[in-house]
Amino acid sequence: MWETIGSVLNGTNVMVILGFIIIALVLLAILIKHGYIRIQTKALKIGDASEIERTIVQQQIDQAHLYIMALENKILKLQPDTGDSYFAKWALERVFDEVVQWITFNNISNDNAYVHVKQMKMCSLVYSLNPGDAFKTPEFRKRVDNWVAELISMLIDIRKLYSKKGVQHEFKED
C-alpha cells in the first residue's frame, strides 16, 4: 500500500491529483457561496443564510439612500426662493437615519397600520426639525405620506427579489 502511494506521489499523477483537489475546492466554494452547502461547527459558520440577509439589508439601505437624497430637489422646488439646501440635506439625512432603523429592525410590512404609523413618525420627525411654513401645509403632509408609502413598498420589493434563491434579476414594466 505504501509503495503504491509513494509511486503515485513520485509520478506525474501528482499534478492530476492537485488539479482534482483544486477543482473540488472551487466547486465547494461555489456551492457554499450560493447557499447549497452549509457548514456549521462550534466555532465556524460557513454558508449561512446571513450572507443573503446581509445582501438584502445592504440593497435596501442603498435604495433608501438614493430615494431619499433624490427628494432634495423636489423639496427645494416647493420653496425656491429660500435656497436653504443645507437644511433640506440635513433633514433628509435625519430621515435616512430613521429609515435605516426600520431596515435594521427588519419588520417592514405593507400593512396599512404599519404604513400609517411610519407616515406619522416621519411627519413628526420632519416637524420636529422646525421647517418653514411651506412645509407645514396639508399638501406637504400628503407628499410625505406618499413618499413614505412608496419607500416602504420599494423596500419590501427588494426583500422579495433577493429572498428568491437563484434569482439574479427581475424586471418590472411600469
Backbone bond lengths (Angstrom), bond angles and torsions (degrees), N, CA, C in turn:
res aa  C-N    CA-C-N  psi(-1)  N-CA   C-N-CA  omega(-1)  CA-C   N-CA-C  phi
1 M - - - 1.424 - - 1.537 110.09 -
2 W 1.322 118.05 -47.57 1.456 121.22 -179.24 1.521 111.34 -65.44
3 E 1.330 115.13 -33.41 1.457 117.46 178.35 1.531 110.78 -67.16
4 T 1.305 116.54 -36.38 1.463 120.50 178.93 1.520 110.50 -66.37
5 I 1.331 115.55 -45.17 1.468 119.80 178.47 1.525 109.67 -62.29
6 G 1.320 117.65 -42.58 1.458 121.53 179.22 1.514 111.75 -63.49
7 S 1.345 117.27 -40.39 1.462 118.85 179.86 1.528 111.45 -69.81
8 V 1.333 117.27 -33.80 1.467 120.41 177.89 1.520 109.93 -67.51
9 L 1.330 115.98 -43.45 1.471 119.69 -178.61 1.515 112.55 -71.82
10 N 1.316 119.08 -26.73 1.460 121.85 179.58 1.523 112.26 -85.14
11 G 1.289 117.61 -19.37 1.458 120.69 -174.71 1.532 111.83 -89.03
12 T 1.310 114.95 -167.17 1.466 122.19 -178.85 1.527 111.25 -78.92
13 N 1.305 116.94 -6.10 1.457 120.12 -179.20 1.534 112.61 -71.24
14 V 1.317 117.93 -12.30 1.465 121.17 -179.96 1.522 110.00 -61.36
15 M 1.300 117.16 -43.26 1.462 120.34 179.53 1.528 111.15 -64.66
16 V 1.307 117.51 -37.14 1.463 121.36 178.38 1.526 109.79 -66.25
17 I 1.321 117.09 -43.89 1.465 121.37 179.51 1.528 110.16 -64.39
18 L 1.326 116.84 -44.89 1.465 119.79 178.22 1.533 111.28 -62.40
19 G 1.316 117.28 -38.30 1.463 121.43 177.40 1.521 111.56 -61.84
20 F 1.344 115.86 -44.52 1.464 119.63 177.99 1.528 111.38 -64.57
21 I 1.313 117.41 -39.08 1.469 120.52 179.15 1.528 110.23 -65.18
22 I 1.325 117.58 -43.13 1.460 121.23 179.51 1.526 110.76 -64.50
23 I 1.319 116.99 -43.45 1.474 120.75 178.66 1.523 110.09 -62.94
24 A 1.333 116.98 -41.73 1.464 120.67 179.23 1.525 111.22 -63.66
25 L 1.328 117.47 -40.85 1.459 120.22 179.17 1.529 111.87 -67.02
26 V 1.328 116.78 -40.83 1.468 120.45 177.77 1.524 110.01 -64.41
27 L 1.320 117.17 -44.05 1.460 121.40 178.16 1.526 110.92 -61.93
28 L 1.329 117.01 -41.92 1.456 121.64 177.81 1.527 110.58 -62.65
29 A 1.323 117.68 -42.78 1.464 121.64 178.85 1.528 111.36 -63.09
30 I 1.320 117.42 -40.46 1.466 120.97 178.92 1.524 110.75 -65.98
31 L 1.326 116.84 -42.99 1.465 120.18 179.24 1.533 111.42 -65.03
32 I 1.318 117.14 -37.96 1.465 120.84 177.32 1.524 109.86 -68.17
33 K 1.316 116.78 -42.44 1.468 121.52 -178.17 1.524 111.28 -60.48
34 H 1.316 117.47 -38.25 1.461 121.47 -179.27 1.516 112.81 -87.82
35 G 1.314 117.69 0.69 1.452 121.20 173.80 1.509 115.39 84.87
36 Y 1.324 118.78 12.91 1.452 120.43 178.99 1.526 112.62 -80.73
37 I 1.317 116.61 -23.74 1.457 121.68 179.27 1.521 107.68 -127.59
38 R 1.323 115.72 133.89 1.460 121.26 176.21 1.519 108.48 -125.89
39 I 1.301 114.85 133.71 1.455 121.15 177.50 1.520 106.87 -119.03
40 Q 1.328 115.66 123.23 1.451 118.98 -179.78 1.528 108.71 -133.69
41 T 1.322 114.55 120.86 1.457 120.79 174.19 1.515 107.37 -120.20
42 K 1.303 115.46 -175.86 1.455 119.57 -179.12 1.532 111.46 -62.71
43 A 1.295 116.93 -34.84 1.463 120.65 -174.36 1.517 113.95 -111.10
44 L 1.324 119.29 -6.57 1.455 120.92 -171.36 1.519 110.86 -142.08
45 K 1.335 115.83 135.19 1.462 122.35 172.97 1.515 107.69 -123.66
46 I 1.315 116.23 124.27 1.464 121.09 178.09 1.523 107.94 -127.14
47 G 1.322 115.63 130.79 1.454 120.68 175.53 1.508 113.56 80.00
48 D 1.311 117.18 24.79 1.448 120.63 179.88 1.527 109.64 -74.73
49 A 1.299 116.70 164.35 1.463 121.28 179.20 1.519 111.70 -69.86
50 S 1.317 116.74 -5.98 1.467 119.38 -179.75 1.525 111.34 -63.94
51 E 1.308 117.52 -27.70 1.470 119.92 178.11 1.524 110.50 -66.35
52 I 1.318 117.08 -40.02 1.463 121.27 177.35 1.524 109.42 -66.66
53 E 1.333 116.51 -43.58 1.465 120.48 179.32 1.526 111.53 -63.26
54 R 1.311 116.34 -39.27 1.471 120.66 178.57 1.533 109.86 -63.22
55 T 1.308 117.30 -40.00 1.468 121.25 177.68 1.524 110.81 -64.72
56 I 1.328 116.60 -42.44 1.466 120.41 179.59 1.518 110.57 -61.92
57 V 1.330 116.53 -48.63 1.460 120.44 -178.78 1.520 110.60 -62.17
58 Q 1.328 117.85 -42.92 1.466 120.56 -179.64 1.522 111.24 -63.86
59 Q 1.326 117.32 -41.74 1.461 120.27 178.91 1.529 111.25 -66.01
60 Q 1.343 116.59 -39.06 1.457 119.70 178.51 1.526 110.95 -65.05
61 I 1.318 117.06 -42.47 1.465 120.38 179.42 1.526 110.50 -64.77
62 D 1.319 117.09 -43.78 1.467 120.39 178.78 1.525 111.29 -60.67
63 Q 1.337 116.56 -45.51 1.461 120.41 -179.10 1.528 111.04 -66.48
64 A 1.322 117.03 -40.52 1.466 120.47 178.84 1.532 110.29 -62.94
65 H 1.324 116.68 -41.20 1.468 119.94 179.64 1.526 110.68 -63.63
66 L 1.317 117.02 -46.26 1.467 120.07 178.45 1.521 111.75 -60.46
67 Y 1.320 116.03 -44.16 1.460 120.84 -177.55 1.530 111.25 -65.47
68 I 1.317 116.30 -47.14 1.467 120.49 -176.35 1.531 111.05 -68.03
69 M 1.318 117.34 -42.42 1.462 118.59 -179.53 1.530 111.75 -70.53
70 A 1.322 118.00 -23.36 1.465 120.59 175.91 1.523 111.28 -72.35
71 L 1.322 117.11 -16.58 1.462 120.44 179.13 1.526 112.82 -74.99
72 E 1.333 117.23 -14.41 1.470 120.02 -176.33 1.527 111.57 -56.91
73 N 1.313 117.72 -47.08 1.466 120.36 -178.96 1.521 111.66 -66.78
74 K 1.315 116.93 -36.05 1.467 119.33 177.77 1.516 110.71 -64.82
75 I 1.320 115.63 -40.16 1.462 119.68 -179.83 1.522 110.76 -69.39
76 L 1.312 117.11 -41.56 1.461 120.04 -178.79 1.528 112.13 -68.45
77 K 1.324 117.64 -23.62 1.469 119.96 176.67 1.524 111.35 -69.56
78 L 1.335 116.88 -21.89 1.458 119.36 177.76 1.520 111.63 -69.89
79 Q 1.315 116.38 -32.89 1.464 122.69 -179.37 1.523 109.18 -133.25
80 P 1.315 118.97 71.09 1.460 119.91 -176.59 1.526 113.87 -68.31
81 D 1.336 117.09 -24.44 1.463 118.65 -175.96 1.525 113.27 -78.26
82 T 1.339 118.11 -20.83 1.469 118.64 -179.56 1.514 111.16 -76.57
83 G 1.322 117.97 -39.56 1.459 121.28 179.32 1.520 113.00 64.46
84 D 1.302 116.51 25.74 1.467 120.95 -176.45 1.526 109.63 -88.50
85 S 1.316 116.79 68.82 1.462 120.46 -177.81 1.523 111.96 -72.92
86 Y 1.342 116.83 -26.89 1.459 118.50 179.40 1.524 111.49 -67.34
87 F 1.325 116.23 -40.60 1.459 119.51 177.39 1.521 110.53 -64.23
88 A 1.333 116.81 -43.76 1.461 120.50 -179.90 1.523 110.85 -62.34
89 K 1.320 116.74 -43.87 1.471 120.17 179.56 1.532 110.91 -64.35
90 W 1.325 116.77 -40.83 1.463 120.45 178.37 1.520 110.85 -64.59
91 A 1.327 116.96 -42.72 1.463 120.61 178.67 1.525 110.60 -63.96
92 L 1.320 116.88 -40.57 1.466 119.93 179.27 1.523 111.49 -67.65
93 E 1.317 117.38 -33.40 1.470 119.80 175.32 1.519 110.66 -64.51
94 R 1.318 116.86 -39.31 1.473 120.70 176.57 1.526 110.63 -64.81
95 V 1.326 116.05 -40.87 1.464 120.84 177.01 1.530 109.69 -62.93
96 F 1.316 117.06 -43.05 1.461 121.12 179.00 1.532 110.80 -61.16
97 D 1.322 117.32 -42.09 1.466 120.33 177.28 1.521 111.54 -58.72
98 E 1.315 116.24 -39.58 1.465 120.74 178.38 1.536 110.74 -65.14
99 V 1.320 116.88 -42.74 1.463 120.73 -179.90 1.530 110.82 -66.23
100 V 1.327 117.37 -36.49 1.467 120.24 176.76 1.529 110.11 -61.81
101 Q 1.320 117.42 -35.63 1.465 119.58 175.52 1.521 110.80 -64.45
102 W 1.315 118.08 -40.31 1.464 120.28 177.01 1.520 110.20 -59.15
103 I 1.331 115.33 -46.71 1.462 120.68 -177.89 1.519 110.02 -64.50
104 T 1.321 117.49 -41.08 1.453 121.40 -177.95 1.521 111.45 -64.47
105 F 1.321 117.38 -40.88 1.458 119.55 179.53 1.519 111.74 -74.04
106 N 1.333 118.09 -16.60 1.453 123.64 169.53 1.522 113.33 58.02
107 N 1.302 117.37 41.99 1.463 119.68 176.44 1.521 110.83 -126.31
108 I 1.309 116.60 31.88 1.459 121.52 -177.07 1.524 109.00 -68.98
109 S 1.320 115.38 134.16 1.461 120.62 -175.97 1.524 109.23 -138.65
110 N 1.311 115.68 154.77 1.460 121.95 176.46 1.526 110.79 -92.13
111 D 1.316 117.16 5.86 1.455 122.47 -179.86 1.533 109.40 -61.67
112 N 1.332 116.98 139.57 1.465 120.91 -176.73 1.524 112.37 -58.68
113 A 1.326 117.36 -40.13 1.462 120.37 -179.76 1.530 110.85 -64.74
114 Y 1.327 116.94 -41.69 1.468 121.01 179.44 1.530 110.09 -63.75
115 V 1.322 116.91 -47.04 1.466 121.04 -179.23 1.525 109.78 -62.13
116 H 1.322 117.21 -42.12 1.461 120.72 -179.46 1.533 111.44 -63.42
117 V 1.324 116.95 -42.57 1.462 120.30 178.64 1.531 110.64 -62.96
118 K 1.325 116.84 -42.45 1.471 119.78 179.50 1.526 111.31 -67.66
119 Q 1.325 117.41 -35.29 1.459 120.29 176.43 1.530 110.83 -64.14
120 M 1.328 116.16 -43.60 1.459 119.84 178.33 1.523 110.77 -64.90
121 K 1.325 116.82 -41.06 1.467 121.45 179.61 1.533 110.28 -62.47
122 M 1.331 116.61 -42.89 1.456 120.27 -178.74 1.528 110.99 -67.54
123 C 1.328 117.71 -42.45 1.472 119.66 177.34 1.522 110.44 -63.61
124 S 1.302 116.46 -40.23 1.462 120.16 177.27 1.521 111.18 -61.29
125 L 1.323 116.37 -41.80 1.460 120.68 178.50 1.527 110.92 -63.08
126 V 1.325 116.41 -45.73 1.470 120.42 -179.06 1.521 110.07 -64.27
127 Y 1.321 117.92 -43.52 1.462 120.07 -178.97 1.519 112.03 -69.98
128 S 1.317 118.22 -26.48 1.467 120.29 177.79 1.524 111.83 -70.30
129 L 1.320 117.18 -16.89 1.461 121.17 178.60 1.527 112.25 -85.21
130 N 1.337 116.12 1.28 1.453 123.29 177.57 1.534 112.34 56.85
131 P 1.340 116.62 62.91 1.469 119.37 178.70 1.532 110.47 -75.65
132 G 1.307 115.46 175.43 1.466 120.63 178.48 1.520 111.54 -68.96
133 D 1.326 116.41 170.44 1.463 121.82 -177.48 1.527 112.77 -63.13
134 A 1.318 117.87 -28.42 1.467 120.92 179.94 1.528 111.25 -64.98
135 F 1.324 116.50 -20.80 1.466 120.41 -177.71 1.527 112.25 -98.33
136 K 1.327 116.78 6.65 1.462 120.45 -179.84 1.520 111.59 -110.45
137 T 1.309 116.57 17.13 1.457 121.15 -178.52 1.527 110.49 -88.87
138 P 1.333 116.51 159.34 1.473 119.43 176.44 1.536 112.53 -62.35
139 E 1.336 117.32 -30.05 1.457 120.44 178.74 1.534 110.81 -65.85
140 F 1.339 115.89 -42.42 1.460 118.49 178.64 1.527 110.53 -67.20
141 R 1.314 116.09 -38.40 1.476 119.90 177.44 1.527 109.79 -60.22
142 K 1.323 116.88 -41.08 1.472 120.41 178.85 1.533 110.41 -65.71
143 R 1.325 117.23 -38.35 1.465 120.75 176.68 1.529 110.75 -62.20
144 V 1.321 116.04 -45.67 1.470 119.87 179.09 1.528 109.87 -60.78
145 D 1.330 117.01 -43.63 1.465 120.24 178.43 1.525 111.26 -60.25
146 N 1.324 116.69 -42.43 1.469 120.47 178.82 1.532 111.09 -65.58
147 W 1.330 116.75 -42.52 1.465 120.44 -179.87 1.524 110.98 -63.74
148 V 1.329 117.04 -41.41 1.469 120.39 -179.82 1.529 110.14 -65.75
149 A 1.320 117.24 -44.77 1.466 120.55 179.35 1.532 110.89 -62.27
150 E 1.329 116.62 -41.24 1.465 120.65 178.95 1.526 111.37 -65.89
151 L 1.319 116.81 -41.32 1.465 120.83 178.85 1.520 111.08 -64.59
152 I 1.317 118.02 -43.63 1.469 121.21 178.52 1.519 109.99 -61.49
153 S 1.312 117.13 -42.33 1.463 120.81 178.31 1.527 111.43 -61.73
154 M 1.339 116.82 -40.92 1.466 120.43 178.80 1.530 110.76 -65.03
155 L 1.319 117.39 -41.18 1.465 120.62 -179.62 1.525 111.24 -65.12
156 I 1.313 116.86 -37.66 1.468 120.50 177.18 1.525 110.33 -67.69
157 D 1.324 117.28 -40.38 1.465 120.61 177.54 1.526 111.72 -61.67
158 I 1.325 116.89 -39.40 1.471 120.10 178.06 1.518 110.35 -63.57
159 R 1.338 117.46 -42.85 1.469 120.31 178.32 1.527 110.71 -61.37
160 K 1.329 117.01 -43.62 1.465 120.31 179.28 1.515 111.08 -62.69
161 L 1.325 116.41 -43.03 1.459 121.16 -177.65 1.523 111.63 -63.26
162 Y 1.317 117.64 -48.29 1.453 120.82 -175.26 1.527 113.02 -83.59
163 S 1.324 118.55 -11.64 1.458 120.82 177.46 1.519 111.78 -79.17
164 K 1.319 116.65 -22.25 1.458 120.36 178.61 1.519 108.99 -72.14
165 K 1.316 116.90 126.33 1.465 120.13 179.00 1.514 109.93 -74.64
166 G 1.284 114.72 134.31 1.455 120.66 175.10 1.512 114.11 83.46
167 V 1.328 118.17 -6.69 1.454 119.91 179.39 1.517 108.16 -85.55
168 Q 1.305 116.96 121.30 1.449 121.04 179.39 1.514 111.36 -93.89
169 H 1.317 117.27 -46.57 1.458 121.11 -176.99 1.513 109.02 -140.27
170 E 1.295 115.86 146.12 1.458 121.25 174.59 1.518 107.06 -138.15
171 F 1.309 116.65 127.94 1.442 120.23 -177.16 1.518 108.85 -112.23
172 K 1.343 116.72 134.30 1.440 122.37 177.16 1.521 108.89 -112.92
173 E 1.308 115.62 137.10 1.465 119.05 175.35 1.500 108.53 -86.52
174 D 1.316 115.93 139.89 1.473 120.07 178.17 1.496 110.67 -88.11
